């Protein structure tokens, strides 16, 4: 019985570690997406030939940035709820 509890504790610890890594990945993706969004916005200012496309890409990527961070925040919330 003690072995089962120890094994479950190890699994739980591994899960929490994986969730930390997932949250970090999601926030990094959000940051990368925001950088791309800003690049498209800057290009829209510089080059009028593709302005509409660049503005649309910037908006889409900005939305994705928000979604990546929202999901990362939800993962962090789960970690806080269960890692006590």
Number of C-alpha atoms within 10 A of each C-alpha: 6 7 8 9 10 11 12 12 12 12 12 14 13 12 13 18 13 12 17 16 12 16 22 17 15 21 20 16 18 24 17 14 21 20 16 17 24 19 14 22 19 15 16 20 12 11 10 11 9 13 17 11 14 22 19 15 19 24 17 13 21 20 15 17 23 16 16 20 20 15 16 23 16 12 19 17 13 13 17 11 9 9 10 5
